[in-house]
Amino acid sequence: MIKASSAEIRRILENINRFNSTPEEGEGTTRVLFTEPELESRKYIKSEMEAVGLKVTEDSVGNIFGTLEGSDPTLSPVWTGSHIDTVLNAGMFDGMAGIVCGIEALKMISRSGITPKRSISVIVYTSEEPTRFGLSCLGSRTMAGALTPEDMKRLTDKDGKTLYGVLTELGYDVSALPDVVRREGDVFASLELHIEQNRHLDDAKIPVGIVRGICAPTNYEVVIKGVQGHAGGMAMEDRHDAFMACCRFALELEKLAKSSQGEYITATIGRVRVYSGAVNVIPGYVGFSVDIHSIDMESKEIIMAQLEKVKAAVEEEYGVSVEMRLDNHDIPLKCSETVLNVVRDVCKDTETESMELISGPYHDSLFVGRFAPAAMIFVPSKNGISHSKDEWTDFEDLATGTQVLAESLCRLANM
């Protein structure tokens, strides 16, 4: 196997980063699904796939496949890949690293004169980030049968456009959406490379993380209704302050996460809307998001049950009403031991130092794992920073991860 080229990885990553709707200095990278920068980046990625001899196809939800054909293409294939869309004002590595390193890995296999038995595809999954339509992993969810055409007709962006409508406008064959769904046996194995988005590898100065599980999110939209009033005119004991009730809810949520007996769990309130939002008005309405991530369903469901008690206590203490709407309740993934053992063996054989990790963030592999044996490789994130313009991963670390990825894909494709 030839060596991975950090220079090539850097070249393609920097080229992708030019497709950006916030190019002003200090504003980071913004590339939202099916906007002009994202559509142009899709064309560019296809050209890079074709340049290394991959067969390029695209399905009706916009997942892009670059395939290195195996000696027996009737066998179920091996997959790698990630995404090219971003959150607002992001960095240049989250998602994109998995695409670029996947292309480099397939180039390494091909140019080493190796023809694997199984075909290997690097996939650009449509919209891993929920930035436009408020739901993550649109392409891989569709593959897993967890996002139907009817669901797509209900998903809207801030302009009221539906996902189904946008796909139609762009010329995708929405009548073929049912064909996107994969079933067990359709894919032999999947291995995704991604930046860690935490600081374990960076702190330990270890180049490769072997991901044994991926946390999944549970999401609520919560509305607290109190009584709006004059900030100076209404005595403290007479208030039904929706924002103070929200604060109490938030602190109780934090306590629940910190005291959980689960192996890994986080809880976050990331978006808050306060009405009326005036400096001298007691808020009568607060709407906010709740995000709970965990590596197992049981610990999430314990917190969900406890939140019902928090809701009742907040209502009683503040004299408000609390409405909780469950929007999403995804299943965590325990990664495939078969795939993990291949990666472990490659690290051992290549004398690449590694450590085993849990992924707090979720990835497309979470949904691919519903129909195929799946696992992930992590490479270090500087200071653990991600979803930020300050996100950084050294290109040499990306090359090391790519070396492990290429060797692992090759072994899986010959099983």
N, C-alpha and C positions, 0 to 999 in steps of 0.2 A: 504494500500500500504506500503510495506517495504521501508526502507530508501535506497537511493543511496549510494554506497560504493566508497568513494574517493580513497581508497587503491586499489580497483579493477580497477578503471579507470586509476590510475597511472601505475599499473602493465602492462596493455595492451598497453598503450601509450608508455611506455619505451621499451616494447618488439618490437613494430612496429618500433621504432626509431633505432633498431639494423640493420634494412635492409636499408643500406645507402652506396652509392658509394663514399662519401667523409667523411670517418670515422675519419680522422686525427683531432687532437685536434684543436678547433677553426675554423673548416671548415663548421660547421653546417650539415644539413641533405639534401642529394640530392637523390631523388627517382623518376626517369623519367619513363614514361609509357613504359611498356613491356621490360624494362631492367631487368637484373637478380635480383637486389634488389626489384624491384616492383613486379615481378612475385613471388618471395619468400614471400613477404608481403601479397600477395593475398592468398597464401596457408595458411599462418598463420591466417589471418582473418577468412577464412572459418572454420578452426579448432576451433576458439573461438566461432563462431556462432553455430557450431554443439555441442559444450560443454554445451551450455545453452539450447539446445533442439530445435534450429531453423532448419527449412527445408532449405537447401542451394541449390540454382540454379544459373545458369549463362546464359546470353543471348549471341547472336552472335557478339555483339560489346564489350563484356567483362564486362558489368554491372553485379554485384554480388548481389543476393537477399538472405537475411536471414529472413525467414518468421515464425511468430508465428500464427498458424492457428486459426481462429475464429470459433465460433459455427455455423456460416452460411457462409462458404467460397464462396458461390455463390454471395454474396454481393461484391460490389467494395471495394477494400482494402484501408487502410490508410498507407502512406509511411513516412519514415524518412530516414536520411542518408546524406552522403557527399562524400569525396574523400580521397584517400591515396597517390596520386602522389604529388610531390612538385615542386616548382621552384628550381633553383640551389642554394645551400648553404642556405637552409631555416631553419625553426624551426620545432618543433615536434607537433604542435597543429593545424595549419591551415588545415582544412579538416578532419584530423585524429580524432579530438575531436568529430566531429559529428558522426563518425562511432562508436567510442568506447562508447560514451554516449548513442547512439541508441541501441547498444547491451545491455548495462547495463539497459536501460529503459525497454526493452522487457524481460530481466531476472527478473526485479522487478515485472512486471505485472504477469508473469508466476508463480513465486515463492510466490506471494501473494495469489495464488489460484484463480486468476481472469481469466475468459475466455471471452474475448470480442466478440461481435457479428461479427464484421468484422475482417478479417485477418489484421495483421500489419507486414509490411516488413521494415527492415533496409537495405539500398541499398548503395553499394560502386559504385558510378558513375565513369565510365571510364574517366580518364584524364580531370579533371576540369581545370588544368593548361595548358597553351599553349606551354609548354617547348619543347616538341619533334616535334610536327607537326605544330606549329605556330597558332593554333586555339584552343580556350578554349572549355570546356564542351562537349567533343566528345560524351560521352555516353548519356547525357541528351538532347543534340542537336538532336541526332539520334532519340531518343524517341519522340521529338517534331516534327519530320519530316523535320527538318531544315538542316540535313546532310544526303545526299543520298549515295547509293553505288557508283554512278558516281562521286560524290564529293570526296569520299574516295580514288578513283583511281587517283585523281589529287593532293591530299594532300601528300607532301613529307617531309621527315626529312633531316637533313644535309648530310646524306649519300645517298640521292636520293631514299630511300625506301618509297613506298607509304603506307598509312594506310591500304588500302585494301590488299596489299601484305603481310604486317606484320600479319594482322589477319589471312590470309590464312596459312602463315608459322606456326603460333602457333596452328593451327588446329580448329579455329573457323569456324562455318558453315556459310560462307558468303552468301550462297543462301537463308538463313533465315533472312537476314538483314531487309527486309521489315516487318517482324513480330515484330521487336523491336518497331515500331511506335505505340504510344498510342493516343487514341482519347478521346474527352470529354466524361466523364461518366465512363471511364475505371478505374480511380482512384478517390476515394471519397474525399480525402484530403491529403495534404503533409505538414509536419512541420519539418524543418531542424534546428538543433542546430549548431552554429558556433561561433568561437571567433570573437570579434567585429572588430579587425584590425583598431581600432581608439581608442581615449582616453576618450570618453564621459563617459562610465561606470566606468572606473578606476578613473577618476577625481572626479566623483560624489560619489564614493564608493557604487554603486548600483550593485547588483549581476546579474540582468537579464535585458536584453533589448528586447523589443517587436518590431519587424521590420515591419513597415507598408509599405515599398516600397524598391525596389532594383534598383539601377541605372544600366544602360546598356551602353556598350561601342560603340563608333564609331571610326573606325581606318582607317587612311590613311598611305600610303607610299608616301613620297615626294622626288623628285629629283630636285636639282638645278644645272644647268650647266652654268658655267661662262667661264673665260679664264685663263688657267694656265700660270704662269709667274715667273720670278726671283724676290724674295722678296726684293732684294736691287736694282735691275735694273729698275723696273717698278714704275713710280711715282704714288702717291696715286690717283690723278685725272684721271689717265689712266686705272685704274683697273676695272675688272669685277669679283670681289672676291665672289666666291660661298659661302664661309663660313660666311663672313660678311652679305651676303644676308640671309643666314640661321638664323643668330642671330637676324636680324630685324624681320623675320617671327616669330621666337620664342617669342620675346617680344610682338609683336602684338597679338599673340595667348593668351599669359598670360593676356593682357589687356581685351580681349574679354571675357575670363572666369570670371575675377574679376568684370566686369561691367554687367554681365548677370543678368537679372531679374528672372531667373529660381530659383526654391527653393533650388536646390543643383546641382552644376556643377563643374567639374574639367577638366583641360586640361594639357597634359603632352607630352613632347618630351623625350622619354626614351632611344632612340638608335640613334646615329649619326655616319656616316661613311664619313670620309674626305679623298679626293684623291688629291695629292699623299701622303699626310701625312708627308712630309719632313719639317724640321725646316725652310729652306730658300726657300720654294716654295709657291707661292700664290695658294690656292686651286682652281681648275677648276671644281670640282665636289663634291657635298655633297648629300648624301642620308640619310633620317631620317624618324622616325616614328612619327605619331601624334595620341594621344589617347584622346578622349573626353568622359567623363562619365557624365550622367545626369539622373535625376529621371523622366524627361518627354521628349518626342520626340520634342516638339515644341522648347524648348530652345536649344536643340542640332542642330536642323535644321536652327535656326536663326544664330548660330555660323558658320555652314557650308556655308551658303550664304555669311556671312561676310568674311569668309576665301577666297572666290573667289576674293573679292575686295583687300584683303591683297596680294594675289598672283599677281594681276595686278600691284599694287603699287610697290612691291618688284622688279618685272621685269623691270619696268620703271626706278626706282631709281638706280639700280645696273647694268642694261644692261645685265641681265641674263635671262635664261628660267627656268620656274618653272612648273614641271609636278606633278599633284596630282592624285593618284590612290586610290579610295575608296575600301578598302578591306573588311570592315565589318560595319554593321549598325543595331545593335540589338535594340529591343524594350524594354524599361523599364517595370518593373512589379509593379503594385499596389497590395499589398497583399490582400488576401481574408478576408473580414470583418467577415465572419463566423468563420474562423480559428482563427483570431485575438481575437474575442470575447471569444472563448474557453480559450485561453491563458490568457487573462485579468481576466477571472473568476477564473482560477486556481491560479493565483498570489494573487488575493484578498482572496480566500478561504484558502490559505496556508500562508497568511500574508507574502508573499515574495515581497520585495520592487522591483519595476521595473520602467523603463522609456521607452518611445516610441522613435524609432530612424529610420533614413533612412540608408540603406546600400550603401555606395559609391562603394565598390568592388562588383562585380557580383559573383553569385554562381549558382550551378546547379538548384536551385529553380527558377531562372529566366526563364529557359526553361520548367521545370515541370509546372510552372504556366501558360503555354500556353494551357495545356490540363487538368489541375486539379486545384481546389482551393488550394492555397499555401501560406505559411507564414514562418517566421523564428524566432528563439530565439537566442539572442546574450548573450555571457558571456564575462567578462572583459578581455582585453589585457593589460598587464602591460606597462604603458607609451605609449600605442597605437601602439607598435612595432609589425610588422608582416613581413613575407617574409624575415626573418633575423634569424641568429643563436641566436639572443638575444630575440626572441619571447618567451613570457611566459604568462601562465594563471595558477592561483592557482588551485590546485586539489579540494579544498573545493568549489570554485566557479563553477567548472565543476559539482560537485555533486549537488549543488543547482540547476543549470540549468537542470540537468538530472531529478531531482525530478519534476520540472515543465513540462519537456518534457513527462515523463512517465504518469503523471496525465492527461495531455492534449491529448496524443495519446489514452489513455483509454477512455476518454469522446468522442472523435471523432469516435472511433471504435464502440461505442454504440449508435451512432446517426442513 
